[in-house]
């Protein structure tokens, strides 16, 4: 069905205003949780942190400063997109919400800029518009901890650390695009976080070089606890508002939602262009509620990590994910945690469940059984990949998801083709 036949509201200015509205809510909400002074001091701590996995800014700083950092990062991305006349499409919305989610644990207003500069330099050298690769630039901030760790975590001294940290970020940004374009073929588009896989490879490269010079990253686990009630109420209201607003923009209806649920997610369908902003917001809100509910149902903790995971799932609600293709993957992670050595409500396994939905195209394309199997495999692989990049790739699940897809998809496709020949 053509977009014009749907009679949906998709005006770019409205899309930008909606994004600005939700960013503003997060920004002003920071003052609900902390005083301006506490937010300022928390922001200072966040900026000087090494930010490697798992550094929860809500615990390392405070909740208000984490909200402030997240909202400023989303606002920066929104302004960059607007300045470059970029359509507020599904991929852009997904990248902005992902930046906001990781603005709660790992990205900050210091460590993103050299990645942007590196991508911009690549575009300048290749003589292409920056807007062509703006989504890769946004997702590429997954390597923010690379900048922060070299700047502040290796004992190099402030001047040398900042210089080498940002130089590393620029180099990472330059090589990000050719590698990201190449690695799509590795997992055949069945890993939605392709830049996460790419960032894992780049992070592994830099971590290997650092270890060669005698540097290593200590494991980090700084996680907020015991704030489920206040954060749960806040984010349920936040995501319910998306459903209500989407319903209004979709002509006071859920028309088209059943059709959206038939999308496999493979290749990253742009829900904004296909179904309009209204239906996309409905889908995003539902995914947000599902994400928060899962954390609470398994008696996990709502904090910067899990809310960041929810934000990423929500963002991809405009870019290929929906409840039908993510639930099998989450179920697979849950089943694996029952039979293996991990606690289902531990921070790492909760992140595997939420971010493991990068494999949603597998369940969307091959069915629930394949989706559950991908979730089971994902838990084992993601638990071993963070060592390779030393926690400097925030999208560790995207890295692991690429490996899972590269293993599982060719096998499934081969057996399906064999069955057809019989």
N, C-alpha and C positions, 0 to 999 in steps of 0.2 A: 504494500500500500504506500502510495506516495505521500510525502510530508504534507503537501498542500491539501490532500484529501482528508487529512486528519483534523484540519482546522485547529491546530495546536499553537499555543503562544510560544515563540522561540526567538523573540527579538533579542539581539545581542546586548543592548543596554539593560534590558530586564535581567538577563542572565548575569551580567556584571554586578548589578545592584543587589541581586539575591546573594551572590557570593560575598559582596561587601557587607551585607547585612549580617550574615552568619559570622564573618570574621569580627565584626564589631561587637557582636554578642560575646564572643570568647574574650575579646580585649577588655571590655568593661566588666565582665564577670570576674576578672582577676581581682578586682577591688572588693568583691564579696568575700573572698577567702583571706586576704591579707591587706595590711595597711600599705600606703605608698612607700614608706621607708622600708618595710619588710620586702616588698617587691623589688625595690632598688638593690638592696643587699643580696637578695636571692639571685637577681639577674647578674650581679657581679660574680657570684660563685659559679653560675652556669657558664658564663663566658670564659672563665679561667679553668674549667674542668677539662679533663682529657676526653670525656664524652664517649668512650668506648663502651661496647655492650657489656653489661647492662647497667647504664647510669640513668636512673629515674630522676628527672629534674624536679619532680614534685617532692622527692625526698632530699636530693642533693641541695636544692634551693628551698623552695616552698611551692605550694599549689598555685598561689597567685602569680609568682614569677614564672612558673612553667606555662601558665595560661598566657601571660604577657609575651613571653618568648615565642610561643606557638602562633599567636595572633599577628605579631610583627612579621614573622617569616611568611605567613600566608599573605599579608598585606604587601610585602615586598614582591612576592611572586605575582600577585594580582596586578600591581602597578607595572611590572616588567611586561606582562602579557598585554596590558592595555596600551602601553607605550609602543609596542611592536605590532599593534593592530591584529592581535591573535584572536581568532574566534573562541568564545568560551564553550568549547566542545567537551565531549566526554573525556578524552585524554587529558586535557588541560585541567578540568575539574578534579580528575583523579590525582594528578600530580600536585595540585595545590593542597588538597586534603591530606595527601601523603606527607607533604612538607609540614603541614600543621600537626599531624599525628606524631611525627618524629621530632617536632619542636618540643615535645614533652619528654623526649629521651634520646638525645644525641645530636640533633642539629641546633645550631644557635646563630645569632646574628654576627658572629665572628667567622665561623668555620665554613660558611657556604660560598663566600665571595670568590675565592680563588678557583673553585670549581666552575662557577659562572664565567670567570675570566678565561679559563682554559677552553671552554666550549666556544666562547666568543672569538678567541684567537684562531681556533680551528676554522670557524666560519669565515673569518677574515682571510686566512691563508688560502682557503678553497674558493673564496669569492662567492659565497652563498649567503643568503639572508639568515640572520640569527634566528628569526622566527621559525625557520624550517626545523631547527633542532631544539627549540625552546623546551619541549616536553622532556627530551633527554637531559637537558641542562637541569631542569627541576628535579627529575628523579636522580640525576647524578650526584646530588647533594648527599646521597647515601654515604659518600666517602668523606663527609665532614669530620668524623673522628680521626681520619688520617691526618688532617690539618691540625686538629687540636692536640692529638697525641704527640706528634713531632714537635709542635710548638711548646707544649707545657709538660709533657709526660716523660721525656727521655733525659732530662737533666742537662740539656745542651746550653743553657743560659738563655735569657729572654730574647736577646737580639738574634742570636744564631738560630734559636728554636723557631721564632716567628718567621724568619727569612726562609729557612729550609722547609718549614711546615707549609707555607703558602706556595713556595716553588713546587713542592710535591703535589699540592692541590691543582696548580695550573697544568702540570704535566699530565696528571690524571684526567683533567677535563679535556685536554687536547686529544688523548688517545681513546677517550670514552666512546666517541661517535663511531669511528671505524670498527671498533671491537663490538659495540652493541649491534650494529648493522650485520656483522658477520655471525654473531652467536644466535641470532634468531633461527637460523637453519639447524643449530645444534639440538634445540628442543622442539623444533617445528611449530613454534608459536603456541605450544600448549602450556608454557609457563608465562603467566601474565606479567611477572616482574622481570622482564628481560634485562632491564638495566641493573636490577639487583644481582642477576647472575654475572653480568659484565663487571659490576663493581666488586663482586667476590673474586673474580680473576685478577683485577687490578690490585685489590687489597692484598691478595696472596703474593703478587709480584713484589709489592713494596715491603710486606712483612718479611718475605724471604731475604730481601736485600738488607733490611734492618738487622735480622738475626745473623746475617753474615758479618756484620760489624759489631756483634756482641750485644745488641739491644733486644729486649723481649717485652711483651706486654703481660702484666699480671692480670689474672682473671678478676673481673669486677662484677659485683652483684649488690647494687644500691637500690632498694625497692621500698616504696611506700606501703604501709599496712594500715588497716583499721579505719578507712575512710569510705567504706562501701555505701553507707546510708546517704551521706550528703552528695557524694559523686553520682550515686545511682539515681537519686531523685533528679539531680541537675540534668544528667544526660538522657534520661527517659523523656523529660520535657523537651530537651533540645531536639531529639530525634522525632518525637511525636509532632513537633511543630513543622518538621519537613513534610510529613505525611499530610498534615492539614493544608499547608501552603500548596503542596503539589496537587492535592485534590481540587483546590480552588482554581489553580492555573490550568488544570486538565478538564475545565468546564464542569466542575462539581461532580466528577465521576472517576471511576477506575478503568474507564474504557481503554483497551489496549494492553492492560497488564497481563492478561493470559498469553497474549502473543509475545510479550517481552520475555515471559518465563520459558518460551520455547527456544530462546537464543542459547547456543552452545557456549558462547564466550570465547571460542577459538578466534584468534586474530584480533581480538579487542574491538568488538562492535561499538560504534559510537551511538549510545542510547539517546544523547541529546538531539542529534540530527535525525535519528530514526523514529523516536517516540515523543520528542519534545521535553522541555524542562520540567513540566508538571509531572508527567509519569516517571521521569528519572528521579525527581525528588521523592516521590512516593516510594520507589524502590530503594533509594538511599536511606530513607528513614526506617523502613522495615529492616534493612540489613543492620542498621545501628542498634535497633532494639534487640534483634537476634544476637548480636555480638555481646552486648552488655548482659543480656539474660543468660547466655551460656556461661560467662564468667561467674555470675552469681549462683547459677544452678549447681555448678561443680564446687562451690564454696571457695572460689578464688578471690583475689583482691583486685579491686578497681584502683588503678594507679596510672602513672604516666605511661607505663609499658602497655597495659591492656587497653587503655583508652586510645593510645596511639594506634594500636592494632585495629580497634573499632573504627577510628577515623579513616584508616587506609581502606578497610573493607567498604565503608560508606562511600568514599571517593570513587572506588571502582564500581559502585552501583550505577555510575553514569558511563561505565566503560567495560561492561561485560559480565559483571557478577550479579547474581540474584539468588534468592533463597533456595531455588531448586538445584542449582549447580554447586553451591558451597556446602550445603548440609552434609552430603556424602563424605566430603573431605574431612570436615570437622568430626563426623562420626568415626571415620577411620582413625584419626588421632586419638579420640576418646577410647576406642577399642584397644589400640596399641598400648595405651597407658595402663590398662587393666591387667595386661599380661606381661608387661616389661618392667623395667626397674624404675620408671619415672612416676612421680605423683601427678595425677591428672590436674591438680590445681596449683602446681608449681609455676613460677613465672615463665620458665623456658617452655613448658608444655602448653601453657595457655597461649603463648606467642606462636607456637607451632600450629595450634588449632586455628587461630585467627589469620595469621599471615600465610599459613599453609593453603588457604583458599586461592592462592596464586595458581593452584592446580585445578581450579574450577572447570576449565575447558575439557579436562579429561572426563569428568563425570558428565558434563554437558554433551559431549560427543559420543562417549562409549557406554554411558549408563552408570547407575548408582554403584554397581559392583566394582567397576574400575575406579570410581571416585573414592570408595572406601579403601580399596587396596592402595591407591596413591597416598592417602592419608597415613596409612599404616607404615608404608615405606618412608614417607617424609619424616616421621618422627625420628627414625633411626639415623637417617642421613643428616638432618639438620643438627642433631646432637653432636656431630663430629666435624662439621665444616667450619665452625667459628675459630678453631685453633689455626686453620690455614691462613686466615687474614687477621688473626689477633684481635678480633672484635672491631676492626676498623671499617668494616662494611656493615652498615646498619641494616641492610636488607639481606641478612643471613638466610632467611627463609626463601628469598628469591634465588639466592645462590644454590641452596639445596634443592629448591623446586625445579631448577633447570636440570639438575642431575637426575632427579626422579623422572621427569618427563622424557629426558633423553634415553633412559633405560626402559621405561614402561611403554611409551607410545609405539616405538618400532615393533616391540614384541606383540602388542595387541593388534596392530595393523597387519602384521605378518600372519598371525593366526586367523584373522578375519578374512584375509585374502585367500588363505589356504582352504578355509571352509567353503568359500564361494566356488573354488575350483572343483571341489569334490562333487 
